[in-house]
Amino acid sequence: MENTQPEGGENNRDLEVAPALISVHPTQDSVAVAVGSDLRVFDLRGNCAVTLVDETGEAFHKDSIRAIRYGANGKLFVSSGDDKLVKVWSTDSWRCIASVCSEKRVSAVAVSNDGLYVCFADKFGVVWVVDLHGLDGNETLVNKKASPLLAHYCSIITSLEFSPDGRFIVSADRDFKIRVTVFPKKPLDGAHEIQSFCLGHTEFRLIYVQLRGPFDRFVSRLAFLFTADYPQGFLVSGSGDSTVRLWDINPGTLLDTCEFGSKAGIVDYNGNEVSCSTVTDLCTIPGILLVSCDLSSQTFGAVKVISNMGDSFIPTSLGCSSTAELLWTITGVSKLHGYDHNSLTCVRVLSGFKKTIPDAAEPELTVLDDNEVPGAEKLLEKLQGSVTVEEEVFLAAAEAVKTSMCNLLIKKQYTTEKREFRKRGRNDKKTKK
């Protein structure tokens, strides 16, 4: 038998790191952080750490968590990742009320606005749906089965979002496609009606604060902007092409494009201008997303760069409540090789997003001191841990995150010969001799 091991150890997952993630309850009742396989939650109302309850008796997750999020009404929380498990938690009791086994590793999750369905995407480009009817958060753990909803066909899905009115589910992949699909009345039968495609992220460049490197044209994040005047909402997408884009999803029309790097004049730590940077996360706040947005004119406005967070703080995830008074950010990774720390996390909270006077100048964004953060030391000890980490370690972690994101989001290019060689190594292609 031929030796079919991929060269260069490109599939050696021991070399991967998992960026830290953060998610905030819609009414800021709690904050959740995931780093590696560790899931940490802090109850802001009770000012105490949350003890998660999983009746399987095993670790909550056995491998790196890649997606966490609250449902729109805050009653559900979902976590998923490389262990192929999707866990649904009740935020009232913080018990795991449903567990779903995926066929492939999970890359993105979304919860329907009514909280009756959880959708997740796997590494093969398939979006699955789980029916949560009948779960009230007080019953014993239920093992659910997922049904296929739609597919992007062999392209990793990087982000899933439900539209504000719940009519559509929007999916983005690493091949620059954004698909808007009508969410059916019977989701378990599949989604067969495509509303539109939002196509525009096609150039070979990059976007977002402080993670920089040779990325590709993937669409990395989706988010919706909506107000009482615009309940249908507008889609915002961030990508590897150095743009943030604003869309009307009904016709799939591109409304505006912000060339983020050039407008903001982003520079590196040595003062050199950076031509390429990538969007790692999006968090929509009324009027501000680092880029202000005028929904009445459907255009982007001024670009505001948060520059007072320190050189070693490289945000890997963002979160905010529906009131958007505070922006929660996190940096950190798991499985950082060459250091004694199994996982690193640092949480910082920014204030100053709410305008108090109409037409007033944008308020100055400030990073809250540790004692000003809701929950203060108790929260930080729970979400970060009590280990003090040197700045150089976080800088090394930032480099590891860049490499990990490259491996995740950029499609590998192979020669015809190498492609045929790899095909011969597939289990479903091997022939007996």
C-alpha positions as CSV (number, residue, x, y, z in Angstrom):
1,M,0.0,0.0,0.0
2,E,1.3,3.5,-0.9
3,N,2.2,5.9,1.8
4,T,-0.7,8.4,1.7
5,Q,0.2,10.6,4.6
6,P,-0.2,14.3,3.7
7,E,3.1,16.1,3.6
8,G,4.1,18.8,5.9
9,G,1.7,17.6,8.6
10,E,-1.0,19.9,7.3
11,N,-3.7,17.9,9.0
12,N,-1.9,17.6,12.3
13,R,-4.6,19.1,14.6
14,D,-2.2,19.0,17.5
15,L,-0.7,22.2,16.0
16,E,-4.0,24.0,16.0
17,V,-5.0,26.6,18.6
18,A,-8.6,27.7,19.3
19,P,-9.2,31.5,19.7
20,A,-11.1,32.6,22.8
21,L,-14.8,33.4,22.2
22,I,-17.2,35.7,24.1
23,S,-21.0,36.0,24.0
24,V,-23.2,38.3,26.0
25,H,-26.8,37.7,27.0
26,P,-29.3,40.0,25.1
27,T,-30.2,41.9,28.3
28,Q,-26.7,41.5,29.7
29,D,-27.9,39.0,32.4
30,S,-24.7,36.9,31.9
31,V,-21.5,36.6,29.9
32,A,-20.1,33.4,28.5
33,V,-16.5,32.7,27.4
34,A,-15.1,29.7,25.6
35,V,-11.4,28.9,25.4
36,G,-10.4,25.5,24.1
37,S,-12.8,22.9,25.6
38,D,-13.5,25.1,28.6
39,L,-16.8,26.9,28.9
40,R,-17.1,29.6,31.5
41,V,-20.2,31.6,32.4
42,F,-20.7,34.5,34.9
43,D,-24.2,35.6,36.1
44,L,-24.1,39.4,36.1
45,R,-27.5,39.8,37.9
46,G,-26.5,37.5,40.7
47,N,-22.9,38.6,40.6
48,C,-21.6,35.1,40.8
49,A,-19.9,32.4,38.7
50,V,-22.3,29.9,37.1
51,T,-22.0,26.2,37.6
52,L,-23.0,24.3,34.5
53,V,-24.9,21.1,34.8
54,D,-24.6,18.3,32.2
55,E,-26.2,15.0,33.1
56,T,-24.0,13.0,30.8
57,G,-21.5,13.0,33.6
58,E,-18.6,13.8,31.2
59,A,-16.7,16.9,30.3
60,F,-19.0,19.5,28.7
61,H,-16.9,19.5,25.6
62,K,-14.0,17.1,24.8
63,D,-12.3,19.3,22.2
64,S,-12.1,23.0,21.2
65,I,-15.3,25.0,21.2
66,R,-15.6,26.9,17.9
67,A,-19.0,28.6,18.3
68,I,-21.1,29.9,21.2
69,R,-24.2,32.2,21.2
70,Y,-27.3,33.1,23.1
71,G,-30.8,32.9,21.5
72,A,-32.5,36.2,20.6
73,N,-34.8,36.0,23.7
74,G,-31.9,34.9,26.0
75,K,-33.5,31.7,27.2
76,L,-31.1,29.4,25.3
77,F,-27.4,29.2,25.0
78,V,-25.6,27.0,22.4
79,S,-22.0,25.7,22.4
80,S,-20.4,23.5,19.8
81,G,-17.1,22.7,18.2
82,D,-14.4,20.1,17.2
83,D,-15.9,17.3,19.4
84,K,-18.8,17.2,17.0
85,L,-21.2,18.0,19.8
86,V,-23.8,20.7,19.8
87,K,-25.1,21.4,23.4
88,V,-28.2,23.5,24.2
89,W,-28.3,25.1,27.6
90,S,-31.2,26.6,29.5
91,T,-30.0,30.0,30.8
92,D,-32.5,29.8,33.7
93,S,-30.9,26.7,35.3
94,W,-27.7,26.5,33.2
95,R,-28.5,22.8,32.6
96,C,-27.7,21.1,29.3
97,I,-31.2,20.3,28.0
98,A,-30.3,18.9,24.6
99,S,-27.3,17.4,23.0
100,V,-26.8,16.7,19.3
101,C,-24.1,14.7,17.7
102,S,-22.8,16.1,14.4
103,E,-21.3,14.0,11.6
104,K,-18.5,16.6,11.1
105,R,-16.8,19.3,13.2
106,V,-19.0,22.3,13.8
107,S,-18.0,25.7,12.5
108,A,-21.0,28.0,13.2
109,V,-24.4,28.0,15.1
110,A,-27.6,30.1,15.1
111,V,-30.8,30.1,17.1
112,S,-34.1,30.9,15.5
113,N,-35.7,34.1,16.9
114,D,-38.6,32.1,18.5
115,G,-36.1,29.8,20.1
116,L,-37.7,26.7,18.6
117,Y,-34.8,25.7,16.3
118,V,-31.1,25.5,16.5
119,C,-29.1,25.5,13.3
120,F,-25.4,24.5,12.9
121,A,-23.0,24.2,10.1
122,D,-20.3,21.5,9.7
123,K,-16.9,21.5,8.1
124,F,-18.4,19.9,4.9
125,G,-20.6,22.9,4.2
126,V,-23.9,21.4,5.4
127,V,-26.3,23.4,7.6
128,W,-28.4,21.2,10.0
129,V,-31.5,22.0,11.9
130,V,-32.6,20.7,15.3
131,D,-36.2,20.9,16.5
132,L,-36.5,22.1,20.1
133,H,-40.3,22.0,20.5
134,G,-41.3,20.7,23.9
135,L,-38.2,21.6,25.7
136,D,-38.9,23.8,28.7
137,G,-35.5,23.8,30.4
138,N,-36.7,21.7,33.4
139,E,-36.7,18.2,31.9
140,T,-33.9,15.7,31.7
141,L,-31.2,15.8,29.1
142,V,-32.6,14.9,25.6
143,N,-30.4,13.5,22.8
144,K,-31.7,15.2,19.6
145,K,-31.1,14.3,16.0
146,A,-30.4,16.9,13.4
147,S,-31.9,17.1,9.9
148,P,-30.1,18.6,6.9
149,L,-31.4,22.1,6.0
150,L,-29.2,23.3,3.2
151,A,-25.6,23.0,1.9
152,H,-22.8,25.1,0.4
153,Y,-21.2,22.0,-1.1
154,C,-17.8,21.4,0.3
155,S,-17.1,25.0,1.4
156,I,-16.6,25.6,5.1
157,I,-19.5,27.8,6.4
158,T,-18.0,30.6,8.6
159,S,-21.1,32.4,9.9
160,L,-24.9,31.8,10.3
161,E,-27.5,34.4,11.1
162,F,-31.3,34.6,11.2
163,S,-32.8,37.8,9.9
164,P,-34.4,40.1,12.5
165,D,-37.9,39.1,11.2
166,G,-37.0,35.4,11.2
167,R,-37.9,35.0,7.6
168,F,-34.4,34.1,6.4
169,I,-31.3,32.3,7.4
170,V,-28.1,33.7,6.0
171,S,-25.0,31.7,5.6
172,A,-21.5,32.7,4.6
173,D,-18.6,30.6,3.5
174,R,-14.9,30.8,2.8
175,D,-15.5,31.0,-1.0
176,F,-16.8,34.6,-0.7
177,K,-20.5,33.6,-1.0
178,I,-23.3,34.9,1.1
179,R,-26.6,32.9,0.7
180,V,-29.9,34.2,1.8
181,T,-32.4,31.3,2.3
182,V,-36.1,31.4,3.1
183,F,-36.4,29.6,6.5
184,P,-39.3,27.1,5.8
185,K,-42.4,26.5,7.9
186,K,-41.3,22.9,8.1
187,P,-37.5,23.1,8.5
188,L,-37.0,19.4,9.1
189,D,-38.0,18.9,5.5
190,G,-35.2,21.1,4.2
191,A,-34.9,24.6,2.9
192,H,-35.4,24.7,-0.9
193,E,-36.1,28.4,-1.6
194,I,-33.1,30.7,-2.1
195,Q,-34.1,34.4,-1.7
196,S,-30.8,35.8,-3.0
197,F,-27.0,35.7,-3.1
198,C,-25.0,38.6,-1.8
199,L,-21.8,38.5,-3.9
200,G,-19.1,41.1,-3.7
201,H,-16.3,39.9,-1.5
202,T,-14.0,38.8,-4.3
203,E,-10.7,40.6,-4.1
204,F,-7.4,39.2,-2.8
205,R,-6.9,41.3,0.3
206,L,-8.0,41.5,4.0
207,I,-10.0,43.2,7.1
208,Y,-10.4,44.0,10.9
209,V,-8.5,45.3,13.8
210,Q,-5.1,43.9,14.5
211,L,-5.2,40.4,13.0
212,R,-3.1,40.6,9.9
213,G,-1.6,38.2,7.4
214,P,-1.9,36.5,4.0
215,F,-5.6,35.7,4.1
216,D,-7.9,35.1,1.1
217,R,-11.4,36.3,0.0
218,F,-13.4,34.4,2.5
219,V,-16.5,36.0,4.2
220,S,-15.7,35.7,7.9
221,R,-18.6,37.2,9.8
222,L,-22.2,38.3,9.4
223,A,-24.4,40.6,11.5
224,F,-27.7,42.5,11.2
225,L,-28.4,46.2,11.8
226,F,-32.0,47.0,12.5
227,T,-34.0,49.7,14.3
228,A,-37.7,50.4,15.0
229,D,-37.7,52.3,11.7
230,Y,-36.1,49.5,9.8
231,P,-37.3,46.3,11.4
232,Q,-36.4,44.2,8.4
233,G,-32.8,45.0,9.0
234,F,-29.7,45.3,6.8
235,L,-26.9,42.7,6.6
236,V,-23.3,43.7,7.4
237,S,-20.5,41.4,6.3
238,G,-16.8,41.3,7.0
239,S,-14.3,39.5,4.9
240,G,-10.8,38.8,3.9
241,D,-10.9,41.5,1.2
242,S,-10.3,44.6,3.4
243,T,-14.0,45.7,3.3
244,V,-17.1,45.8,5.4
245,R,-20.2,45.7,3.2
246,L,-23.8,46.6,3.7
247,W,-26.6,44.6,2.0
248,D,-30.3,44.6,1.3
249,I,-30.8,40.9,1.5
250,N,-34.2,40.7,-0.2
251,P,-32.7,41.4,-3.7
252,G,-29.2,40.7,-2.6
253,T,-28.2,44.3,-3.4
254,L,-24.9,45.8,-2.2
255,L,-25.7,49.1,-0.7
256,D,-22.3,50.4,0.5
257,T,-18.7,49.3,0.9
258,C,-16.2,50.5,3.5
259,E,-12.6,50.1,2.5
260,F,-11.7,49.7,6.2
261,G,-7.9,49.7,6.2
262,S,-7.5,52.7,3.9
263,K,-10.1,54.9,5.6
264,A,-8.9,54.1,9.1
265,G,-5.2,54.4,8.3
266,I,-4.4,51.3,10.3
267,V,-0.7,51.0,11.2
268,D,1.2,48.2,12.9
269,Y,3.1,48.3,16.1
270,N,6.1,49.9,14.5
271,G,4.1,52.7,12.9
272,N,4.1,51.2,9.4
273,E,0.9,51.4,7.3
274,V,-0.9,48.1,7.0
275,S,-2.5,47.4,3.6
276,C,-4.1,44.1,4.7
277,S,-6.1,43.1,7.8
278,T,-8.9,40.7,8.3
279,V,-12.3,40.8,10.0
280,T,-12.3,38.4,12.9
281,D,-15.7,39.3,14.3
282,L,-18.6,41.8,13.9
283,C,-20.7,43.2,16.7
284,T,-23.5,45.6,15.6
285,I,-24.2,48.5,17.9
286,P,-26.9,51.2,17.0
287,G,-24.9,53.6,14.7
288,I,-21.5,52.2,15.4
289,L,-19.6,49.1,14.4
290,L,-16.2,50.6,14.4
291,V,-17.7,52.0,11.3
292,S,-20.8,54.2,11.8
293,C,-23.8,53.3,9.6
294,D,-26.7,55.6,8.6
295,L,-29.6,53.3,7.9
296,S,-31.8,56.1,6.4
297,S,-29.3,56.7,3.6
298,Q,-28.1,53.0,3.7
299,T,-24.4,54.1,3.7
300,F,-21.4,53.8,6.0
301,G,-20.0,56.8,7.6
302,A,-17.0,57.6,9.7
303,V,-14.5,55.0,10.7
304,K,-13.4,54.9,14.3
305,V,-10.4,52.9,15.4
306,I,-10.2,51.7,19.0
307,S,-6.5,52.3,19.7
308,N,-6.3,52.4,23.5
309,M,-6.4,48.7,24.3
310,G,-2.7,47.9,24.3
311,D,-0.3,46.3,21.9
312,S,-0.7,42.8,23.2
313,F,-4.5,42.8,23.2
314,I,-5.5,41.3,19.9
315,P,-9.3,40.8,19.9
316,T,-10.4,37.3,18.9
317,S,-14.2,37.8,19.6
318,L,-16.7,40.6,20.4
319,G,-20.0,40.7,22.2
320,C,-22.7,43.1,23.3
321,S,-26.2,43.1,24.6
322,S,-29.2,44.4,22.7
323,T,-28.9,47.8,24.5
324,A,-25.3,48.0,23.3
325,E,-24.1,50.2,26.2
326,L,-21.0,48.1,26.6
327,L,-18.8,46.3,24.1
328,W,-17.2,43.1,25.5
329,T,-14.0,41.9,23.9
330,I,-11.7,39.0,24.5
331,T,-8.3,37.9,23.4
332,G,-6.8,34.4,24.1
333,V,-6.2,31.0,22.8
334,S,-5.9,27.4,23.9
335,K,-3.2,24.8,23.2
336,L,-0.4,27.4,22.9
337,H,2.7,25.3,22.2
338,G,6.0,26.3,23.8
339,Y,4.5,27.8,26.9
340,D,3.4,26.5,30.2
341,H,-0.1,28.0,29.9
342,N,-2.7,25.6,28.5
343,S,-5.1,28.5,27.8
344,L,-4.9,32.3,27.9
345,T,-7.8,34.7,28.1
346,C,-8.1,38.4,28.8
347,V,-11.4,40.2,28.9
348,R,-11.8,44.0,28.4
349,V,-15.0,46.0,28.3
350,L,-15.5,49.3,26.4
351,S,-18.0,52.0,27.2
352,G,-19.1,55.2,25.4
353,F,-21.3,53.8,22.6
354,K,-24.6,55.4,23.7
355,K,-25.3,59.0,22.5
356,T,-27.1,61.1,25.1
357,I,-27.6,64.2,22.9
358,P,-28.9,63.9,19.4
359,D,-26.4,65.0,16.7
360,A,-23.7,65.3,19.3
361,A,-20.2,64.3,18.4
362,E,-19.3,60.6,18.8
363,P,-18.4,60.0,22.5
364,E,-14.9,58.9,23.3
365,L,-14.7,55.2,23.7
366,T,-13.0,54.2,27.0
367,V,-11.7,50.9,28.3
368,L,-13.1,50.2,31.7
369,D,-10.7,49.6,34.6
370,D,-11.0,46.1,36.2
371,N,-13.0,47.5,39.1
372,E,-15.4,49.3,36.7
373,V,-16.3,46.1,34.8
374,P,-19.7,44.6,35.8
375,G,-18.9,41.9,38.2
376,A,-15.4,43.3,38.7
377,E,-12.9,40.9,40.2
378,K,-15.3,38.0,40.5
379,L,-16.2,38.1,36.9
380,L,-12.6,38.5,35.7
381,E,-11.4,35.6,37.9
382,K,-14.1,33.3,36.4
383,L,-13.7,34.3,32.8
384,Q,-10.0,34.9,32.7
385,G,-8.7,32.7,35.4
386,S,-6.4,33.9,38.2
387,V,-3.1,33.3,36.4
388,T,-1.0,36.4,35.5
389,V,0.4,36.2,32.0
390,E,3.3,38.2,30.6
391,E,2.7,40.5,27.6
392,E,5.1,38.5,25.4
393,V,2.9,35.4,25.9
394,F,-0.1,37.2,24.6
395,L,1.9,38.4,21.6
396,A,2.9,34.8,20.9
397,A,-0.8,33.8,21.2
398,A,-1.8,36.4,18.7
399,E,0.7,34.9,16.1
400,A,-0.7,31.5,16.8
401,V,-4.3,32.7,16.2
402,K,-3.3,34.2,12.9
403,T,-1.9,30.9,11.8
404,S,-4.9,29.0,13.0
405,M,-7.3,31.3,11.2
406,C,-5.3,30.9,8.0
407,N,-5.6,27.1,8.3
408,L,-9.3,27.4,9.0
409,L,-10.4,29.9,6.4
410,I,-8.1,29.8,3.4
411,K,-8.6,27.0,1.0
412,K,-5.4,25.1,0.3
413,Q,-4.3,25.0,-3.3
414,Y,-2.9,21.8,-4.8
415,T,-1.3,20.8,-8.1
416,T,-3.1,18.3,-10.2
417,E,-0.6,15.6,-9.2
418,K,-1.0,16.3,-5.5
419,R,-4.7,16.3,-5.8
420,E,-4.7,12.9,-7.4
421,F,-2.3,11.7,-4.8
422,R,-4.6,12.8,-2.0
423,K,-7.6,11.2,-3.6
424,R,-5.9,7.8,-3.5
425,G,-5.5,8.2,0.2
426,R,-9.2,8.7,0.9
427,N,-10.9,5.7,2.5
428,D,-13.8,5.8,0.0
429,K,-11.4,5.9,-2.9
430,K,-9.1,3.0,-1.9
431,T,-9.3,-0.1,-4.0
432,K,-8.3,-3.6,-2.9
433,K,-5.4,-5.1,-4.8
